[in-house]
């Protein structure tokens, strides 16, 4: 083969290889940008739902359906994050997945704590009504009163367990939101002041409910 032909052929191969590499890196850059946009949109959506949930931290049972809708939506967001091509931006995908997972856990624990709270309040009300409706305080009346007190104690334990889990979720979110700091991206995560304020409301509500239980314990039930 003529040397000039060989050199020309070699140069052509090199140029084609460079063009292919450039096209591949360009494709990767576009896909990475698309992934970042999709991931950060999921973070923003989950934060929006979390903001609503924090505003309902001590709301009544009428908002349960809304909390469950937000929980279902965030669960879907977690599945979408997990389906992304992590290789395009591993650090960002991991940070987003950790954040959405903690938002998901928070909403689940909030629902659990609301269910336990509502059951406990029903126990307290039923016990108080039973005491007020006492007639001759027969053996059956006393037996029922003791049953109601026992159920209240069990549900109070369940509530404290659920509320304790929710309290831990506040701390988890305070840490997880920091995972975006070294990434140089603008992620719409929940603010620390909002978390702190909602946590204080939750703790105050728990203290009030504990006081109600203590008062119910003192209701006169002869043995």
C-alpha positions in Angstrom: 0.0 0.0 0.0 1.2 3.5 -0.9 2.4 5.3 2.2 0.2 8.3 1.4 -2.8 6.1 1.0 -2.1 4.4 4.3 -1.7 7.7 6.1 -4.9 9.0 4.6 -6.8 5.9 5.6 -5.4 6.0 9.1 -6.3 9.7 9.5 -9.8 8.9 8.3 -10.2 6.2 10.9 -8.9 8.5 13.6 -11.3 11.3 12.6 -14.3 8.8 12.5 -13.3 7.5 15.9 -13.1 11.1 17.3 -16.5 11.9 15.8 -18.0 8.8 17.3 -16.5 9.6 20.7 -17.8 13.2 20.5 -21.2 12.0 19.5 -21.3 9.5 22.3 -20.2 12.1 24.9 -22.7 14.6 23.5 -25.4 12.0 23.9 -24.4 11.2 27.4 -24.4 14.9 28.2 -27.9 15.3 26.9 -29.1 12.3 28.8 -27.4 13.5 32.0 -29.1 16.8 31.7 -32.5 15.1 31.2 -31.9 12.9 34.2 -31.0 15.9 36.4 -34.1 17.7 35.3 -36.3 14.7 36.0 -34.7 13.9 39.4 -34.9 17.4 40.7 -38.5 17.7 39.6 -39.4 14.7 41.6 -37.6 16.2 44.6 -39.6 19.4 44.2 -42.9 17.6 43.9 -42.1 15.5 47.0 -41.2 18.7 48.9 -44.4 20.3 48.0 -46.3 17.3 49.3 -44.2 17.3 52.5 -44.9 21.0 53.0 -48.7 20.3 52.9 -48.2 17.4 55.4 -46.2 19.5 57.8 -49.1 22.0 57.8 -51.4 19.2 58.8 -49.2 17.7 61.5 -51.8 18.1 64.2 -54.9 18.3 62.0 -57.9 16.0 62.7 -58.9 12.7 61.1 -60.7 14.5 58.2 -57.4 15.1 56.5 -56.4 11.4 56.5 -57.4 10.9 52.9 -55.2 13.8 51.8 -52.2 12.5 53.6 -52.7 9.1 52.0 -52.9 10.6 48.6 -49.6 12.5 49.2 -48.0 9.3 50.5 -49.1 7.3 47.4 -47.7 10.1 45.1 -44.3 10.2 46.9 -44.1 6.4 46.8 -44.6 6.6 43.0 -41.8 9.2 43.0 -39.5 6.8 44.8 -40.1 4.2 42.1 -39.4 6.7 39.4 -36.1 7.7 41.0 -35.1 4.1 41.3 -35.8 3.5 37.6 -33.4 6.3 36.5 -30.0 5.5 35.0 -27.8 6.1 38.0 -24.6 5.8 36.0 -25.4 9.2 34.4 -25.0 11.0 37.7 -24.6 8.6 40.6 -24.2 11.2 43.4 -27.3 13.1 42.4 -29.5 10.0 42.0 -28.4 8.7 45.4 -29.1 12.1 47.1 -32.6 12.3 45.4 -33.5 8.7 46.3 -32.4 9.2 49.9 -34.5 12.4 50.2 -37.6 10.9 48.6 -37.3 7.8 50.7 -37.2 9.9 53.9 -40.2 12.0 52.8 -42.0 8.7 52.1 -41.1 7.4 55.5 -42.2 10.6 57.1 -45.6 10.6 55.5 -46.2 6.9 56.4 -45.3 7.6 60.0 -47.5 10.7 60.1 -50.4 8.6 58.9 -49.6 5.9 61.5 -49.4 8.5 64.3 -52.7 10.1 63.3 -54.4 6.7 63.3 -53.0 5.9 66.7 -53.9 9.3 68.0 -57.5 9.1 66.8 -57.9 5.6 68.3 -56.5 6.9 71.7 -58.9 9.9 71.7 -61.8 7.6 71.0 -60.7 5.4 74.0 -60.5 8.4 76.3 -63.9 9.6 75.2 -65.5 6.2 75.5 -64.1 5.7 79.0 -65.2 9.1 80.2 -68.7 8.5 78.8 -68.8 5.1 80.5 -67.8 6.6 83.9 -70.4 9.4 83.6 -73.2 6.9 82.7 -72.6 4.8 85.8 -75.7 3.6 87.5 -75.4 1.1 90.3 -71.8 0.4 89.2 -72.5 -3.3 88.9 -69.8 -5.9 88.4 -70.4 -5.7 84.6 -70.0 -2.0 84.7 -66.7 -2.3 86.6 -65.5 -5.0 84.2 -66.2 -2.8 81.2 -64.5 0.2 82.8 -61.4 -1.8 83.4 -61.5 -3.1 79.8 -61.7 0.4 78.5 -58.8 1.5 80.6 -56.7 -1.4 79.5 -57.5 -0.7 75.8 -56.6 3.0 76.4 -53.2 2.0 77.8 -52.5 -0.3 74.9 -53.4 2.4 72.4 -51.4 5.0 74.3 -48.4 2.7 73.9 -49.1 2.4 70.2 -49.4 6.1 69.9 -46.1 6.8 71.7 -44.4 4.3 69.4 -45.8 5.9 66.3 -45.1 9.4 67.5 -41.6 8.4 68.4 -41.1 7.2 64.8 -42.4 10.4 63.4 -40.0 12.4 65.7 -37.1 10.4 64.3 -38.3 11.2 60.7 -37.9 14.9 61.5 -34.2 14.3 62.4 -33.7 12.1 59.3 -35.0 14.8 57.0 -32.8 17.4 58.6 -29.8 15.3 57.6 -30.9 14.0 54.3 -31.6 17.5 52.9 -27.9 18.3 53.4 -27.0 15.6 50.9 -27.4 18.0 48.0 -25.0 20.6 49.4 -21.8 19.3 47.8 -23.4 18.6 44.5 -23.7 22.1 43.2 -27.4 21.8 42.2 -30.4 23.8 43.3 -32.7 21.2 44.9 -36.0 22.3 46.3 -35.7 20.6 49.7 -37.7 21.3 52.9 -36.4 24.1 55.0 -35.0 23.6 58.5 -37.2 26.2 60.1 -40.4 24.6 58.8 -39.3 21.2 60.0 -38.4 22.6 63.4 -41.7 24.4 63.8 -43.8 21.4 62.8 -41.8 19.2 65.2 -42.5 21.5 68.0 -46.2 21.4 67.2 -46.1 17.6 67.1 -44.3 17.4 70.5 -46.7 19.8 72.1 -49.7 17.8 70.8 -48.1 14.6 72.2 -47.7 16.3 75.6 -51.3 17.4 75.6 -52.5 14.0 74.7 -50.4 12.4 77.4 -52.0 14.8 79.9 -55.5 13.7 78.7 -54.4 10.0 79.3 -53.2 10.8 82.8 -56.5 12.5 83.6 -58.4 9.5 82.3 -56.3 7.2 84.5 -57.6 9.1 87.5 -61.2 8.6 86.7 -62.8 6.6 89.6 -63.2 3.0 88.9 -63.7 0.8 92.0 -62.2 -2.6 92.0 
